[in-house]
Every structure is written in structure tokens, then in C-alpha cells.
Amino acid sequence: MATNQDKRNYSLTDAELSLAVSNLCNTLTRDVSDLGPFGITSAKIASFKALGDAFELFPSDVVLTAYITGAAEAKNQKADEVKETIRNMVIRCGAKWGSGSWQENSLGAAGMNQMTDDALLVLSRRVQLQMNEFLVELADTGLTELMLDDFRDLNEEFEETLNEVKNKMAERDRKTRERILKGNELYKLFATYTDIGKRAFVKTDSARYNDYIIYQKEAGGLSVPQNFIFNFMNLTFYW
């Protein structure tokens, strides 16, 4: 998870930054001969472009969240299989010894639907072990050793899905921090190169100077003044 120190240093969206870097690389390439005295080379532009391309392809939070959703759906499906298996075991005990018998109660399956996933896994493993003790006596209810082996495998699969959800959530946190750091690194270079471009053309070429402006307001774009007031009575405004 991103920490307080891992904050975005730019107000552009990641998509806007990626496009801005691509456009700036084209502009830098066009002006590379004029920017040489400031240390700008074709190799540096290529390296900058590579960083921008990699950042553009870096998975967004939407993509990473989708993977978490997929893992959670697989986990829920496996949890349903576990619950159904436990119910089948409870039914066998009830059929053999009666509903409410100590054998049925020994499975501890009451309230199963309200359990957390971790608690359900613990329960399921305990039921699987308990049913091994009842295997011979419950043979006439259709219980087999192979069935209990499959039950054990199901529990392992369920645990794997639980771990996969946690892994995907941890991955999203790591990738979020990594994306912030990569974005800040890219923007720092972006801002440096635009500053160089403006410095190179500030006195010689206003059109090219404008090509290196990051935000529209820097170029004199209109924005609402502070303390803007509109008088509806005489249709005038002032600030």
C-alpha cells in the first residue's frame, strides 16, 4: 500500500502523462540540434521514450482490482464446494445415528454459513479428519476412503484460493506504490526537459517555446478569476 511518502507529484492523469511524454519526445527529437548545448541527446530522448512506453503499459488499479475480483470469485466458488461437502457429511451422520446425535454434533458444522473463510477452512479440515474416524461405520451411507481423499484435496484447493486473493491484494498494493514512484520519476524528467526547451527558445521562437509548456494555464489559457462575482440585476460581473 502506498505510504504518506508515496504521493503523486503531478496533477496529470497517468494516461495524460504518458501521452504528454510521447509528444514531448517527438518535440525533443525535432529540436535536438538546438537543445544539444543543454545536454539533450538522441540517446537521452530514446531512454526517456522507453520510460514513457513502460509506464503507459504498467497495469492500472482498475486492471489489478479486476484480478482481485477474479480470485475472489474463484475462492467463493471453492467455498461453496466445501460447504456442500460438509453438508453431505452431516447428512450421513444424521442418517446413521440420527439428527442431533453426538456424532453429528462432533462435526461442529452449525453456523457454517456465517463463518469467515479462514474459519470455514479450519472447520472443513476438522470435519474431514472426523469423518476418517467414522469411515468404517458410515460405509453403508456411501462414504469411501477415496471420497475423503477428495475432501482433503478440496481443502487444499480452498486454501490456495484464499492465499491467491491475499496475494492479489498485496500485489495491487505493491504495484500501486511502484506506479506512483515510476510516475514521479517520469514526471521529473518530463518537467526537466520542458524547462530546458522553454529556456532554449524563450527569446528566439515563441511557437517552439509554447511546445514545452506543461499546463495550459502556463500559456495564458483563460480561467475563472478569484473572487468572481456576477450581478444579475444589471448583468455585470467583476472581481
N, C-alpha and C positions, 0 to 999 in steps of 0.2 A: 504494500500500500504506500502511496506517496506520502512523504512526510511534509512538515511545515517548510522544510528547506527545499523541497522539490516542487517549486511553483513555476508556472509558465511565465516567461519573461517577455511575452509578446501578446498582443490582443488579436492578431490574425487567427483565424481558424487554421487547423493543421492543413486542410486542403488548400486554403488561400496561401499559406506559406509555401507549400510545395509548388504551386503554380507560379508564385512570385519568384521563387528561386530559379525555376526553369526559364522564365522570361528574362531574369537578370543575367543568367548565363549567356543567353543569346546577345544581350546588350554588351556584356563584358567582352565577348568574342568579337563583336563588331568594332569595339573601341580599344582592343588590346594594345594596339601600337601607341595610342595616346596615353594609356594607363601604365605603360612599361616603367616610366620614371617613378611610379609609386609601388613598384614591386609586383604588379599584376602580370602573370604569365599564362600561357595556354595550359601549362601543366596544373597551375593552381585552379584555373577555371574548370578543368576536367575533374579535378578532385572535388571541387565544390559541387559540380553537377552530379557526381557519383553519390555524394552525401544526400543531396536532394532527392535523387531517384530512390535511394534506400529508404529514406524517411517516408516517401509517398507510398511505398509498398508495405510499410510497417503496419501490422494489424491494429485497427481502431478498437475502441472499447466496445462498440456495437458487435464487432466480429468476435471478440473474446467472450463477451457475455453470451453470445449465441452458443459457443462451445460449452459454457457452464449449463445453459438450458438443456442442451443435448445430453450432457452427462447426468443431469438431474432426472430427465425423463427415463433414461436407462436404469437409473437407480430405483425410481418409483416402480417401474415395471418389474424389476427383480424383487422388490419388497412385496409386491402383490403375489408373486410366485411363492415367496417364503411364507406369507400368511396363509395362503391356500394349502400349502403342505402341512403347516401346523394344524390347521383345522381338520385336515384328513386324519392326522394322528390323534387328535382329541376325539373325533368320531369313533375311531377304532377302540379307544379305551372305554368310551361310553357304551359301545355295542357289546363289549366283552364283560365289563364289570358294573355297568350302569352309570347313568348320568349323576354326577356329584360324588362318584367313588373317589377314594383316596388316590387311586392310580390316575384317574383323570385330573384330579386337582394337583397331583405331583408335577404335572407339566407346566403349571403356572401361566397358562395362556389367557387368563381372564384380563380384560382391558387391553388386549393386544393392539387394537386399532388406535388407541390413544398414546402408544409408546413412541418415543423418538426412534430414529433409525438405529442408533447405537444400541439402545435398549432392546430393540427388536432382534438385532443380531445376537446379542447375548442370550436372549430367550430362545431363539431358534437353535443355537448350539446346545443349550441345555436340554431342549426337547429331543434333539437328535440323539444325545447321549442316553437320556432316559428311555427312549424307545428301543435302544440297543438292549437294555436290561429286560424289556418286555418282549423281545423278538420271538422267543420260543412260544410264549403263551398267546401271542397275537398272530401266530402263523395262520390260524383258521379265519382271520379277518382280512387276509391277503397281504399282510406285512411280510416283506422279504429283506434279506441282507442287502441285495442289490438296490432295493428302494432306499434303504438307509445310507448306502454309499452315495447314491444320487443326492440325497438330502444333505450329506456332508459337503459334497461338491457345490451344491446350490448355495450353502452358507459362505463358502469361499468366494464364489462369484459375487454374492451380495456385498461382501466386504470390499472386494475390488471396486465395485461401483461406488461405494461410499468414499473410498480413497480417491477415486477418479474425480468426483465432484470437488473434494478438498484440493486436489492438485490443480484443477482448472481454475478454482478461485484464487489460489496462490499465484498461478501463472498470470492471471489478469492483473493482480497487484504488482507483480514484477514488471510486466510489460507496460503498465501504466506509468510507473516510475521511469522505466527506460525510455518511453516515448517522450516524456517531459524533458528528460536530460538531452535526448537527441534533438528535440525541437529547439531547446535553448541553445545548444551548440550550433545548430544550423542557422538560427536567427542571429546569433552573434556574428557569424561570418557574413551573413546577409547584410546586416547593419554596417559592418566594417566596409564592405565593398561598395555599398551605396554611398557611404560618406566619402570614400575615395573618388567615386565617379562624380559626385557633386563638386568636390574640391577641384577636380581636373577641368571641369567645364564651367565653373561659376562665373568666370569673366570672359569666356570665349564663345560659348554656344548654349543659349538658354533652352533650346529644344532638347539637346542631349542632357543638359542639367536636369530637366524635368523627368527624363527617363530613369533617373536614380532616386526619385522621391518615393518613400515607402507608403505614407498615408496621404490621402487626397487633401486633407486639411493643410498639409505642409505646402502644397502647391497653391494655396489660396482658395480652396474649394469653399463654397458657402456653407455656413452652419448657423443655427439659431443663436443670436447673441444672448448673453447672460442678462437677466432682469428684463426680458422681453415682455411688453405689455401691449394689448390691443384694446382700444376704446371703441365699443360697439355703438355708442351714441353718435359720434362724429366720424366713425370709420377711419381712425388714425391709429398708428402704432408708434411706439417709442421705446427706448432702452437706455 
